[in-house]
Amino acid sequence: MPDFAQMEAQFQTLGTGSARLAGIRSAIREADAWQALRWQFRFRYDYLKESVFSGDRYYAMIVFPELTALYDDHPKLQEDEQVSYYLLIAFKWIVEAAPEFPQISREEIEGYFRMFKQRLLEQGKSLSIYYMKRCLFYMHVDRDLAAANFYRFLDAPLDDISDGKALWYDQQAMFYLSVGQEEAAKKAAKPIFEGRMKSNALPQATYHDFIRYYLRHGRYEEALHDAAVIEGRVNGDPYYLDILGTLLSLAAVTDPAHGAALFNRNYPLYLASKNPFLTMCFAIGSAHLLDALPDPSLLRVPHSAPICKAVQDGDIRSCALSLRESASELAARFDARNGTQDFMNMLGAHPIK
């Protein structure tokens, strides 16, 4: 039998994203061939995790049913506390990832939430993370329901399945900004901004919430201050295409030339992404930027890019229109699924300086 622990260590040395995913796929095939049950589960968990944190989440949605089927079909896995814990973590990631795909219906998303709640209760866990993720989803669907879940999230105790204290504060900042309670948001964000609370996605996510808030209110200097803090952290990372889209919208009204450099670096990541939500956000920001960009010679795109010929011809308007059409198509699909106009409004809300 192969040394599966060594195999796992080897693929962890590969670059994140497609290279590591390919390595894990190979390990899954090997574990399946040997019917090494625990490694069959573990490698699928590794695959799901890599997909989630490399930004696409597409492959996570594919492998998740395999992961849950293995667990449900094999009592030996259910008796393993670590495996049961990993299953809950996988559910936590999936209930956040599923809404990022407009082809997944609200009914299907609610189905994931029901299963997640059931699994949490079966293992005696807090429902804090369940309420937090439902609040995130319903922010763009039903704000009253989002608020109800937010306050339940605040009341529920944190445990080892929760995202931790740092994201507990981040969630508060995001929610309070969404309802215009700026001072409450700043109070919640203070320990994050002071570096006392940390997480993988922080402080980027928290600063992003404030940048969007300032941008909506035309407070560009404050938005630029916060953008300067996080740009180096998100530039070139496909996980943060949504934040990069917001930075492009900001650059459209503050410094289009700087925005063009940011676009050039990250446009190939947008082309490669399989995540509809992240690509929509980046396309919205790109459309805003290219609408405002006076000099098409600032753009550098791959030869295979859909807008390459327009860039070569110096036809900036066609470039902007192409990205606006891509953004509009995705925004319409998300809004149709959610029953709102949030994302079409975001596309149309290009701030004018």
C-alpha positions in Angstrom: 0.0 0.0 0.0 1.3 3.5 -0.8 2.5 5.8 1.9 -0.6 8.1 1.9 0.8 10.4 4.6 3.9 11.1 2.4 1.6 11.6 -0.6 -0.3 14.2 1.3 2.9 16.0 2.3 4.1 16.0 -1.3 1.0 17.6 -2.8 1.1 20.2 -0.1 4.4 21.4 -1.5 2.8 22.2 -4.9 1.7 25.7 -5.8 -1.8 26.5 -4.7 -4.7 26.2 -7.2 -4.6 24.0 -10.3 -1.2 22.4 -9.6 -2.2 21.3 -6.1 -5.7 20.3 -7.2 -4.2 18.0 -9.8 -1.9 16.4 -7.2 -4.8 15.8 -4.8 -6.9 14.2 -7.7 -4.0 11.8 -8.3 -4.0 10.9 -4.5 -7.8 10.4 -4.5 -7.5 7.9 -7.4 -4.8 6.0 -5.5 -6.7 5.9 -2.3 -9.8 4.7 -4.2 -7.9 2.0 -5.9 -6.7 0.7 -2.5 -10.0 1.3 -0.8 -8.2 3.1 1.9 -11.3 4.5 3.5 -10.0 7.1 5.8 -7.6 8.5 3.1 -10.4 8.5 0.6 -12.2 10.9 2.9 -9.2 12.9 3.9 -8.0 13.5 0.3 -11.4 14.6 -0.7 -11.5 17.0 2.3 -8.0 18.3 1.2 -9.4 18.8 -2.4 -12.5 20.7 -1.1 -10.3 22.9 1.1 -7.9 23.7 -1.7 -10.8 24.6 -4.1 -12.3 26.9 -1.4 -9.2 28.7 -0.6 -7.7 29.0 -4.1 -10.8 31.0 -4.9 -12.8 29.1 -7.4 -14.9 26.8 -5.1 -16.2 25.1 -8.3 -14.4 21.8 -7.6 -15.5 22.0 -3.9 -19.2 21.8 -5.0 -18.3 18.8 -7.2 -16.5 16.8 -4.5 -18.7 17.7 -1.5 -21.4 15.1 -2.4 -18.7 12.4 -2.6 -17.4 13.4 0.8 -20.8 13.3 2.5 -21.6 10.0 0.8 -18.4 8.4 2.1 -19.2 9.5 5.6 -22.9 8.5 5.6 -22.2 5.1 4.0 -19.4 4.0 6.4 -20.1 3.9 10.2 -16.3 3.5 10.8 -15.9 7.1 9.6 -18.8 8.3 11.7 -17.0 6.9 14.8 -13.9 8.9 14.2 -14.2 12.2 16.0 -11.6 14.0 13.7 -13.5 12.8 10.6 -16.8 14.0 12.0 -15.2 17.4 12.8 -13.8 17.7 9.2 -17.3 17.0 7.8 -18.7 19.9 9.8 -15.9 22.2 8.6 -16.7 21.1 5.0 -20.4 21.9 5.5 -19.4 25.3 6.8 -17.4 26.1 3.7 -20.1 24.7 1.4 -23.0 26.8 2.8 -20.9 29.9 2.1 -19.7 28.7 -1.4 -23.1 27.5 -2.7 -24.7 30.9 -3.0 -21.7 32.0 -5.3 -23.2 29.9 -8.1 -26.4 31.3 -9.6 -27.4 27.8 -11.0 -27.8 26.6 -7.4 -31.4 27.5 -6.4 -32.5 29.1 -3.2 -34.3 25.9 -2.4 -31.1 23.9 -2.8 -29.1 26.4 -0.7 -31.7 26.1 2.0 -31.4 22.4 1.8 -27.6 22.7 2.5 -28.4 24.9 5.5 -31.0 22.4 6.9 -28.4 19.6 6.6 -25.7 21.7 8.2 -28.0 22.6 11.1 -28.9 18.9 11.6 -25.3 17.8 11.6 -24.3 20.5 14.1 -27.1 19.5 16.4 -26.3 15.8 16.1 -22.7 16.5 17.2 -23.8 18.9 20.0 -22.3 22.0 18.4 -23.3 25.6 18.7 -25.5 27.1 15.9 -23.4 30.3 15.8 -21.8 29.5 12.5 -25.1 28.4 11.0 -26.7 31.7 11.8 -23.6 33.6 10.6 -23.6 31.9 7.2 -27.3 32.3 6.7 -27.0 36.0 7.5 -24.4 36.3 4.8 -26.6 34.6 2.2 -29.8 36.6 3.0 -28.0 39.9 2.9 -28.8 39.8 -0.8 -32.1 38.0 -0.6 -34.2 39.1 2.4 -32.7 41.7 4.7 -35.2 41.1 7.5 -34.3 37.4 7.6 -30.6 38.4 7.4 -31.1 40.6 10.5 -32.9 37.9 12.4 -30.1 35.5 11.7 -27.5 38.1 12.7 -28.9 38.7 16.1 -29.2 34.9 16.7 -25.6 34.7 15.7 -24.6 37.3 18.3 -26.5 35.4 21.0 -25.1 31.9 20.2 -21.9 30.8 21.9 -18.7 30.3 19.8 -17.1 26.8 19.7 -14.5 24.9 17.7 -16.7 24.9 14.5 -17.2 28.7 14.6 -15.0 31.0 12.5 -13.5 32.5 15.7 -13.6 35.7 17.5 -12.0 37.8 14.8 -14.6 36.9 12.2 -17.3 37.4 14.9 -16.2 41.0 15.0 -15.9 41.2 11.2 -19.4 39.9 10.7 -20.7 42.6 13.0 -18.9 45.3 11.1 -20.2 44.1 7.8 -23.8 43.9 9.0 -23.8 47.3 10.8 -22.4 49.0 7.6 -25.2 47.3 5.6 -27.8 49.1 7.7 -25.9 52.4 7.9 -24.7 52.1 11.5 -21.2 53.4 10.9 -20.2 54.0 14.5 -21.3 50.5 15.6 -19.3 49.1 12.6 -16.2 51.0 13.6 -16.5 49.8 17.2 -16.8 46.2 16.0 -13.8 46.6 13.6 -11.5 48.3 16.1 -9.8 45.1 17.5 -9.3 43.9 13.9 -7.8 47.2 12.7 -5.5 47.3 15.8 -4.2 43.9 15.0 -5.6 42.3 18.2 -7.9 39.9 16.2 -6.6 38.0 13.2 -7.8 35.5 10.7 -6.7 34.4 7.2 -9.1 36.7 5.5 -8.6 39.6 7.9 -8.1 42.5 7.9 -8.7 42.4 4.1 -12.4 41.5 4.4 -13.1 44.1 7.0 -11.4 46.9 5.2 -13.2 45.8 2.1 -16.6 46.4 3.8 -15.6 49.9 4.7 -14.2 50.7 1.2 -17.5 49.7 -0.3 -19.4 51.7 2.3 -17.2 54.8 1.6 -17.5 54.3 -2.1 -21.3 54.2 -2.0 -21.3 57.5 -0.1 -18.7 59.3 -2.2 -16.1 59.4 0.5 -13.2 58.6 -1.7 -10.3 59.8 0.5 -11.4 57.5 3.3 -11.8 54.6 0.8 -8.4 55.3 -0.7 -6.8 55.2 2.8 -8.3 51.7 3.5 -7.5 50.5 0.0 -3.8 51.3 0.5 -3.8 49.0 3.5 -5.0 46.0 1.7 -4.1 46.3 -2.0 -0.8 44.5 -1.5 -2.5 41.7 0.3 -5.1 41.0 -2.4 -3.3 41.9 -5.6 -2.6 38.8 -7.7 -4.7 36.5 -5.5 -7.8 34.8 -7.2 -9.4 34.4 -3.8 -9.9 38.2 -3.6 -11.3 38.9 -7.1 -14.3 40.5 -5.4 -12.2 42.9 -3.4 -10.1 43.6 -6.5 -13.3 44.5 -8.4 -14.2 47.1 -5.7 -10.6 48.5 -5.9 -11.1 48.9 -9.7 -14.4 50.8 -9.1 -12.6 53.0 -6.7 -9.8 53.6 -9.1 -12.3 54.6 -11.8 -13.1 57.8 -9.8 -9.7 58.4 -8.2 -6.8 57.2 -10.4 -7.7 55.3 -13.6 -4.1 54.8 -14.5 -3.4 53.0 -11.3 -6.6 51.0 -11.8 -5.3 49.9 -15.2 -2.1 48.5 -13.7 -4.3 46.6 -11.1 -6.5 45.4 -13.9 -3.6 44.2 -16.0 -2.2 42.1 -13.1 -5.5 40.5 -12.2 -7.4 40.2 -15.5 -5.8 36.8 -16.3 -7.0 35.5 -12.9 -10.5 36.6 -13.8 -10.3 34.8 -17.1 -9.2 31.6 -15.3 -11.7 31.7 -12.5 -14.6 29.3 -12.3 -16.4 31.2 -9.6 -19.4 33.2 -11.0 -19.7 35.5 -8.0 -16.0 36.5 -7.9 -15.9 37.0 -11.7 -19.1 39.1 -11.6 -17.6 41.4 -8.9 -14.3 41.8 -10.9 -16.2 42.4 -14.2 -18.4 45.1 -12.5 -15.3 46.9 -11.2 -13.6 46.5 -14.6 -16.6 47.9 -16.5 -16.5 50.9 -14.1 -12.7 51.4 -14.7 -12.8 51.1 -18.4 -15.7 53.5 -18.7 -13.4 56.0 -17.1 -10.0 55.1 -18.6 -8.9 57.8 -21.0 -5.9 56.0 -22.5 -6.4 52.4 -23.9 -2.6 52.1 -24.3 -2.4 51.5 -20.6 -4.1 48.1 -21.0 -2.1 44.8 -21.3 -4.1 41.7 -21.8 -3.3 38.1 -22.9 -3.6 37.4 -26.7 -6.3 34.9 -26.0 -8.4 37.4 -24.1 -11.9 38.3 -25.5 -11.0 42.0 -25.5 -7.5 41.5 -27.0 -8.4 42.8 -30.5 -10.3 45.8 -29.1 -7.3 46.6 -26.9 -4.9 46.4 -29.9 -7.2 48.6 -31.9 -7.4 51.1 -29.1 -11.1 50.7 -28.9 -11.6 51.2 -25.1 -15.4 51.6 -25.5 -15.7 48.1 -26.9 -13.5 46.8 -24.0 -15.8 48.4 -21.5 -18.9 47.2 -23.2 -17.6 43.6 -23.3 -16.9 43.5 -19.6 -20.2 45.3 -18.8 -22.1 42.7 -20.8 -20.3 39.9 -18.9 -21.1 41.5 -15.6 -24.7 42.2 -16.5 -25.4 38.6 -17.5 -24.1 37.3 -14.2 -25.7 40.0 -12.1 -29.1 39.3 -13.8 -28.7 35.6 -13.0 -27.9 36.2 -9.4 -30.7 38.7 -8.9 -33.2 36.3 -10.6 -32.2 33.6 -8.2 -32.2 35.9 -5.2 -35.4 37.8 -6.1 -33.7 41.3 -5.8 -31.9 43.9 -7.9 -28.8 44.2 -5.7 -26.2 43.2 -8.3 -27.6 45.0 -11.2 -27.8 48.1 -9.0 -24.1 47.5 -8.1 -23.2 47.5 -11.8 -25.2 50.6 -12.4 -23.9 52.4 -9.4 -20.7 53.7 -11.0 -19.9 56.7 -8.8 -19.2 59.9 -10.6 -16.5 62.1 -9.0 
